[in-house]
Amino acid sequence: MSADDAPDNAGHRARLRQRLFEGGPDALLDHELIEYLLALAIPRRDTKPLAKALLHEFGGIAGLLTADAEAIARFPGMGETSVAALKATHAAALRLLRSEVSARPVLANWQALLDYLRADMAHHAIERVRVLHLNSKNMLIRDELMSEGSIDEAAVYVREVIRRAIDLGSAAIILVHNHPSGDPSPSRADIEITRSIAEAGKRLGIAVHDHIILGTQGHSSLRAKGLI
């Protein structure tokens, strides 16, 4: 019998499982959740040290789950199965949050939208721009990645955003992008491109409800700041 198969190891995992069943989502600490996930993928190994090391490397559970699969796979001790366990967990969480966003008009369900976007974008290491397309009842009809850039820049073109809104028959759109620096404060370029898109959309009856910028330090709404 190897050390990883020892009764103490099995007993520890059983205790984690029981706490999870009885106490719900807050019953386990972050490293215990990751430890248990990894144990499902690497059953013959003590996964606690690996879980703690991963959380330290990626800045916490949010940074770990949202990290690119390739980045996680490069970490010593991680293989395809263990990476897949983490990414499947993240995918399941996003689907749960997205279902909340899709269920009701977006403007009446703003906190659910922010929760979904934060979980998906706040910890990305490169800048990504998304456009949320809404119908005349402000229901989400499409959530599209429009651009992906370097560590701090993604190109956005007014013509492409408006043309796509026309193709989808969107009554309104919400612009979204992340700041890998962590600071969600809008830049001058953010403000200018938002105003250009809003002006172009107005001429065609397409409203720009907001431009949300996300970072690890929070989020900014250009509408709330009076910038559009």
N, C-alpha and C positions, 0 to 999 in steps of 0.2 A: 504494500500500500504506500503510495506516495504521500508527501506532505499535503498536496492539494486535495487528496481524497480523504484526509483525516476527518474523524467525526466532528472535531471542533469547528472545522471550516464549514461543513455541512450544517452544523447546528447554528452557526452565525447567520448563514443565509436564510435558514428557516425562521430565525427570529426577526430578521429584516422583513421577510415576507409577511409574517404574522402582524408586525407593526403596521405595515402598509395596508393590509386588509382591514384591520381594526381601527386604525387612526386616520385613514384617508390620505389625501395628497400632501398634507403638512406633517405627517408622522415621521418622515425620514429627512435627514439633512441632505443638502445637495450632493455631497460626496457619497452618501449612502445610496441615493437614487442612481447615480452613475455607476457605482460599484455593483449594484444589483443588475443593472442593464448589461454591463460588461460580463458579469458572471453567467448570464444566459448565453452569451456568445463564446466565452472562454471558461467552460465549466471546471476545468482542472487546474485553475490558477487562483491565487489570492489576488483579487482585483482591487482591493482597497488602495494600495500604494499607487497603482496606475490611475485610478479615478482621481485621487488627490493631485497627482502630477498633471493630469490633463486640465483640471479646473484651474490650477495655478498658471499653466502655460497659456490658456485661452481666456483668462480673466473672468472666470465664473461659469455658471451653467448656461447662461444665455449665449455668451461668446462661444462656448464649446458646441452647443447644439446647432448654432447658426453658421459655424465655420464651414468652409468648403471641405468636401470629402477628401480631396487630395491633401489638404493641409493636415487634417486629422491623421490620415494614413501615414504621413511622414513621421509622426511621433513614434518613438521607440516603443515596441510592444503592441502596436495596433496593427491588425490585419483587416482584410476585407469584411469579414463577418462582424467584427466588433465595430468597425466604422458604420456598417449598414445598420446595426442596432441603434446607434445614436441618431443617424439620419432618418431612420424610420420613425423614431420617437418625435423628432422635430416635424416631420411631415404630418404625422397624426395631430400634433398640437395645432399646426397651421390650418388643417382642414376643419378642426373644431372651431377655431376662431373665425375662419372664413364663413362657416355656416351661419354664425351669429350675424355677420355683416350682411349676408345675402337675404336674411329672413325679413328685414324691415327696411323702409326708406333710410338711406345713408344719413341724411341730415338729422333724422330723429334717433339715430343710433350711433352718435359720433364717438362715444367712448369705446364701443366695440370695434369701430374702424381703427382707432388709434392703437388699441391693444393688438389687433391683427398686424398692422403695419410695423409696429415696434418689434414684435416677435419675428417678423420676416426680414426686416431691413436694418434695424438700428446697429447691428454689430458687423455688418458686411465690411470687408477690408478694402473693397473698391466701390466707387460711386456707381449707383444704378438709378435710372429714372423710369418711373412707371406712370401710367395714365389710367385712372379709373373712369370708365365710361358709364354714364347714368341715363336712364330713360326719363320721360316727362314726369314720372312719379318719383323720381330720385332713387329708383331701385338700381342696384349694380347690375349692369349687363355684360361688362367685360373688364378684366383687370390685366393690363398688358405691360410687359417690359418693353420700353421704347429704346433704351440706350444703356450701354454698359461701358465704363471707361477705365481710366487708370486709377491710381490710389486716391486721386482727388479731383478728377474731372471726367464728365460724361457729356457728350455732345447732344444738344436738343435743338431740333429744327422746327420752327413755327409751322412751316408748310406741311411737314409730315404729321404733326400732331393734329392739325385741323383736317387734313385729308382723311386721316384714319377716323376721326369723329364723324365726318360726313359719311364715310363708307358704312359705319355701324349705325347710323341714324341716331347718334347721341344727342340728347337735349342739353346735357351738361357734362363737364369733366372735372376731375380733381387731379392735380399734378402732385406727384410724390417723388422725393429723392432723398438719399442719405448723405451724410457727411462723415466719411471715415475718420476724420479727426476727432469725432465725438461731440463737437460743438455744433448745435443745430442752428446757430444764428445765420440768417440769410445774408448772402454776399450781394454786392452790387449787381453782379451778373444774374443771380437768382431773381432779383427784383425786376430787372430789365426784361428777361426772357418771359417772365410771368405776365408782365404788362403787355408785351407784344402778342402773346398768345390770347390774352383776354380781349384785346382790341380786335384781333383778326376773327375771333369767335363771335364777338358781338355783332359784327357785320353780317354773320350768317345765322344768327339766332342760337348760337351755342354758348352757354354760360360757363365761365370758369369759377366754380364755387370756392376753390381754395388751392393753395400750394403748400403742402405739408413737407417740412424738412425734419428728418430724423437723425439722431445721433445717440451715442451711449449716455450723453448728459441730459437727454430729454428730447423735446420736439418744439418746432416753431410753426405757427400758422401765419402765413402772410395776410390772410383775411383778418385774423384777430389783431394783427399789428397795424391794420389800416394801410397796408402797402398795395392792396389791389381793391 
